[in-house]
Amino acid sequence: MALFITGGSGFIGRNLAQRLKGDYEILAPSHEELELLDEEAVREFFRKRRVDAVIHCAIKPGHRNAPDPTHLVYPNTRSFFNLARNADRFGKMIWLSSGAVYDLRHYRPKMNEDYFDAHVPVDETGFYKYVCAKYAQRSSNIIELRPFGVFGPYEDWEIRFISNAICKSLFDLPITIGQNRRFDYLYVDDLAQVIRYFIENDGRYGAYNVTPDQALELKTLAEKVRAQNGKDLEIKISRPGMGVEYSGSNRRLREEISGLQLTGIDEAIARLYEWYGERRHLIRREALLHDK
């Protein structure tokens, strides 16, 4: 099978390409090789190549380390529809959405998929995902996967919590938290496992939360990272109290994938700690001294 992975040079796309390349033909053109905002270029890509499944990971990011975190709706929505309009030229599209579709103003613990459309998100990321999700609901060959937090190799260690905590720990620096909150973090290997299932199988539903069984406090995650270090590093929390929980129910996913085995958080952190330890020379200590 030929897989077209968008965003192949990004965190998730890069991990997926590495983990799936042994079993599938991987097509992962760079931004320079294929501009997803160009409808004719995308159309021509499908004309020239056989594609069995599209895995759409590409996104213009709005995080605090992005070159331009503004004007997200147009480019992200357009790239989605430039792919979706070619549905007759591929078997299925697996689209990586997120828990943002539930509207950050109204998050509640372990939201299920039916909570979607209870509110229309006001933030740009949530709104564009909402618009695309409404379209995907009416499509016969788009599967929307909604991971909440994903962590693993190649993510932006300057801002992503678990990787940032590990990198600080490697330099014996304090681990910092803006405000404690409960969060659903999934190891990227588990996301790849879920995507592999949907490449090979048609789901009973059009949308699935892709989350672990249990949400964990950021403070707990920091303590697990500290345990890998073995020293009594300081954990600094800037604001008191608990922030809004960001978590989703994975009941539908577990009913779909019988016997789904997810990596335990301790094992996942240990693997990632070792991965960064082998690349410590690539981490800039000075970039860890001030939180973005």
C-alpha positions as CSV (number, residue, x, y, z in Angstrom):
1,M,0.0,0.0,0.0
2,A,1.1,3.5,-0.8
3,L,0.7,6.1,2.1
4,F,0.8,9.8,1.4
5,I,1.9,11.5,4.7
6,T,1.5,15.2,4.9
7,G,3.7,17.1,7.3
8,G,6.4,14.4,7.0
9,S,9.1,16.7,8.3
10,G,7.1,17.6,11.4
11,F,7.0,15.9,14.8
12,I,4.2,13.5,14.2
13,G,4.6,13.0,10.5
14,R,8.3,12.2,10.9
15,N,7.6,9.6,13.5
16,L,4.8,8.0,11.5
17,A,7.0,7.8,8.4
18,Q,9.8,6.1,10.3
19,R,7.4,3.6,12.0
20,L,5.4,2.7,8.9
21,K,8.1,2.6,6.2
22,G,8.9,-1.1,6.7
23,D,5.4,-2.2,5.8
24,Y,4.2,0.5,3.3
25,E,5.4,2.6,0.5
26,I,5.8,6.1,2.1
27,L,5.2,9.3,0.1
28,A,6.1,12.3,2.3
29,P,6.9,15.3,0.1
30,S,8.4,18.3,1.7
31,H,6.7,21.7,1.7
32,E,9.1,22.7,-1.1
33,E,8.1,19.6,-3.1
34,L,4.4,20.0,-2.7
35,E,2.5,23.1,-1.6
36,L,-0.8,21.9,0.0
37,L,-2.4,25.3,-0.5
38,D,-2.1,25.0,-4.3
39,E,-5.1,23.0,-5.4
40,E,-3.7,22.3,-8.8
41,A,-0.4,21.0,-7.4
42,V,-2.3,18.7,-5.1
43,R,-4.5,17.5,-7.9
44,E,-1.5,16.8,-10.1
45,F,0.2,14.9,-7.2
46,F,-2.8,12.5,-7.1
47,R,-2.9,12.3,-10.9
48,K,0.7,11.1,-11.1
49,R,0.7,8.7,-8.1
50,R,-1.3,5.8,-6.8
51,V,-2.3,6.6,-3.2
52,D,-4.1,4.1,-1.0
53,A,-4.4,6.2,2.1
54,V,-3.7,9.8,3.0
55,I,-2.5,10.5,6.5
56,H,-3.0,14.2,7.0
57,C,-0.7,15.6,9.7
58,A,0.4,18.9,8.2
59,I,-0.6,22.0,10.0
60,K,0.3,25.7,10.3
61,P,1.0,25.8,14.1
62,G,-0.3,28.4,16.5
63,H,2.0,27.5,19.4
64,R,4.2,30.0,21.2
65,N,7.3,28.9,19.3
66,A,5.8,29.2,15.9
67,P,7.3,31.8,13.4
68,D,3.8,33.1,12.9
69,P,1.1,31.9,15.3
70,T,-1.7,33.9,13.7
71,H,-4.1,33.5,10.7
72,L,-4.5,29.7,11.1
73,V,-8.0,29.1,9.8
74,Y,-7.4,29.8,6.1
75,P,-4.2,27.8,5.4
76,N,-5.2,24.8,7.6
77,T,-8.7,24.6,6.2
78,R,-7.6,25.1,2.6
79,S,-5.0,22.4,2.8
80,F,-7.6,20.0,4.3
81,F,-10.1,20.6,1.5
82,N,-7.4,20.5,-1.2
83,L,-6.8,16.9,-0.1
84,A,-10.5,16.0,0.6
85,R,-11.7,17.1,-2.9
86,N,-9.5,14.4,-4.4
87,A,-11.4,11.6,-2.5
88,D,-12.0,9.8,-5.7
89,R,-8.2,9.3,-6.1
90,F,-7.4,7.6,-2.8
91,G,-8.9,4.9,-0.6
92,K,-9.3,6.8,2.6
93,M,-7.9,9.8,4.5
94,I,-6.9,9.6,8.1
95,W,-6.9,13.1,9.5
96,L,-5.2,14.1,12.7
97,S,-7.5,16.5,14.4
98,S,-7.4,17.1,18.2
99,G,-9.4,17.6,21.4
100,A,-9.5,21.3,20.4
101,V,-12.7,20.5,18.4
102,Y,-14.5,20.4,21.8
103,D,-13.9,24.2,22.4
104,L,-11.3,25.1,25.1
105,R,-13.9,27.3,26.8
106,H,-16.0,24.3,27.7
107,Y,-13.5,21.4,28.3
108,R,-14.6,18.9,30.9
109,P,-12.9,15.7,32.0
110,K,-12.8,12.7,29.7
111,M,-15.0,14.2,26.9
112,N,-16.5,11.7,24.6
113,E,-16.9,12.0,20.8
114,D,-20.6,12.8,21.1
115,Y,-19.7,16.0,23.0
116,F,-18.5,17.4,19.6
117,D,-20.7,20.3,18.4
118,A,-22.0,21.1,21.8
119,H,-20.1,24.4,21.2
120,V,-18.4,26.1,18.3
121,P,-14.8,26.9,19.3
122,V,-13.8,30.5,19.3
123,D,-10.0,30.0,19.0
124,E,-8.5,29.6,15.5
125,T,-7.1,26.1,16.0
126,G,-10.3,24.8,17.4
127,F,-12.5,26.5,14.9
128,Y,-10.7,25.3,11.8
129,K,-10.7,21.7,13.2
130,Y,-14.4,22.1,13.9
131,V,-15.1,23.2,10.3
132,C,-13.1,20.3,8.9
133,A,-14.7,17.8,11.4
134,K,-18.2,18.9,10.3
135,Y,-17.2,18.0,6.7
136,A,-15.6,14.7,7.7
137,Q,-18.8,13.7,9.4
138,R,-20.5,13.6,6.0
139,S,-17.7,11.9,4.2
140,S,-17.5,8.1,3.6
141,N,-13.7,7.9,3.5
142,I,-12.4,10.3,6.1
143,I,-11.5,9.0,9.6
144,E,-10.9,11.8,12.1
145,L,-8.5,10.9,14.9
146,R,-8.5,13.2,18.0
147,P,-5.3,12.9,20.0
148,F,-5.1,15.4,22.9
149,G,-1.4,15.4,23.9
150,V,1.2,13.4,22.0
151,F,4.9,13.2,23.0
152,G,8.0,11.5,21.7
153,P,11.2,12.0,19.7
154,Y,11.6,15.0,17.4
155,E,9.0,17.2,19.2
156,D,9.9,20.8,20.1
157,W,11.7,20.4,23.3
158,E,11.8,24.1,24.0
159,I,8.1,24.2,24.7
160,R,6.6,20.7,24.8
161,F,6.2,19.8,28.4
162,I,7.5,16.2,28.7
163,S,10.4,16.8,26.3
164,N,11.2,20.1,27.9
165,A,11.2,18.5,31.4
166,I,13.5,15.7,30.2
167,C,15.9,18.2,28.6
168,K,16.0,20.3,31.7
169,S,16.6,17.2,33.8
170,L,19.5,16.2,31.7
171,F,21.2,19.5,32.6
172,D,20.1,19.3,36.2
173,L,17.9,22.3,35.8
174,P,14.6,22.9,37.7
175,I,11.5,21.5,35.9
176,T,9.0,24.3,35.5
177,I,5.2,24.2,35.2
178,G,3.0,27.3,34.5
179,Q,0.0,25.8,36.4
180,N,-0.7,22.3,37.3
181,R,-3.5,20.5,35.4
182,R,-4.5,17.1,34.4
183,F,-3.7,16.1,30.8
184,D,-4.0,13.2,28.4
185,Y,-0.5,12.4,27.0
186,L,-0.1,9.6,24.5
187,Y,3.3,8.2,23.4
188,V,3.8,8.7,19.7
189,D,4.4,4.9,19.1
190,D,0.8,4.3,20.3
191,L,-0.5,6.8,17.9
192,A,1.3,5.0,15.1
193,Q,-0.2,1.8,16.2
194,V,-3.7,3.3,16.1
195,I,-3.1,4.7,12.6
196,R,-1.8,1.4,11.4
197,Y,-5.1,-0.2,12.5
198,F,-7.2,2.4,10.5
199,I,-5.0,2.0,7.4
200,E,-5.9,-1.7,7.4
201,N,-9.5,-1.4,8.7
202,D,-12.6,0.6,8.3
203,G,-13.9,1.9,11.6
204,R,-17.4,1.7,12.8
205,Y,-17.4,5.5,13.4
206,G,-16.0,8.5,11.6
207,A,-14.2,10.0,14.6
208,Y,-12.2,8.6,17.6
209,N,-10.5,10.2,20.5
210,V,-7.0,8.8,20.7
211,T,-6.1,9.1,24.4
212,P,-4.6,7.0,27.2
213,D,-6.8,5.5,29.9
214,Q,-5.8,8.0,32.6
215,A,-5.2,11.7,32.6
216,L,-2.2,12.7,34.8
217,E,-1.2,15.9,36.5
218,L,1.7,17.8,35.0
219,K,3.3,17.7,38.5
220,T,3.1,13.9,38.5
221,L,4.7,13.7,35.0
222,A,7.5,16.1,36.3
223,E,8.1,13.7,39.2
224,K,8.4,10.8,36.8
225,V,11.0,12.6,34.8
226,R,12.8,13.5,37.9
227,A,12.9,9.9,38.9
228,Q,14.7,9.1,35.7
229,N,17.3,11.7,36.6
230,G,17.8,10.2,40.1
231,K,18.5,13.6,41.7
232,D,16.2,15.8,43.8
233,L,15.6,18.4,41.2
234,E,13.3,21.3,42.0
235,I,9.9,21.4,40.4
236,K,8.7,25.0,40.1
237,I,5.0,25.7,39.7
238,S,4.3,29.4,38.8
239,R,0.6,29.7,39.6
240,P,-1.3,28.0,42.4
241,G,-4.4,25.8,41.9
242,M,-5.4,23.5,39.1
243,G,-6.0,24.5,35.5
244,V,-8.7,23.1,33.3
245,E,-8.4,19.4,32.6
246,Y,-7.7,18.5,29.0
247,S,-8.7,14.8,28.5
248,G,-10.9,12.6,26.4
249,S,-12.6,9.3,26.8
250,N,-11.0,6.4,24.8
251,R,-13.9,4.1,25.3
252,R,-14.9,4.2,21.6
253,L,-11.4,3.5,20.5
254,R,-11.0,0.5,22.9
255,E,-14.3,-0.9,21.6
256,E,-13.0,-0.6,18.0
257,I,-9.5,-2.0,18.5
258,S,-9.8,-5.2,20.6
259,G,-6.8,-5.8,22.8
260,L,-5.3,-2.4,22.2
261,Q,-2.0,-2.2,24.2
262,L,-0.8,1.3,25.1
263,T,2.6,2.0,26.4
264,G,2.8,2.7,30.1
265,I,3.7,6.3,31.0
266,D,6.8,5.2,33.0
267,E,8.1,3.1,30.1
268,A,7.4,5.9,27.6
269,I,9.2,8.5,29.6
270,A,12.1,6.1,30.2
271,R,12.4,5.5,26.4
272,L,12.3,9.2,25.6
273,Y,14.7,10.1,28.4
274,E,17.2,7.6,26.8
275,W,16.6,9.1,23.4
276,Y,17.4,12.6,24.5
277,G,20.3,11.4,26.6
278,E,21.9,10.0,23.4
279,R,21.4,13.4,21.8
280,R,22.3,15.7,24.7
281,H,24.9,17.4,22.6
282,L,22.2,18.7,20.3
283,I,20.3,20.4,23.1
284,R,21.1,24.1,23.8
285,R,21.2,24.6,27.6
286,E,20.7,28.3,27.2
287,A,17.4,27.7,25.5
288,L,16.2,25.9,28.6
289,L,16.9,28.8,31.0
290,H,13.9,30.9,30.1
291,D,10.4,29.4,29.4
292,K,8.6,30.5,26.3
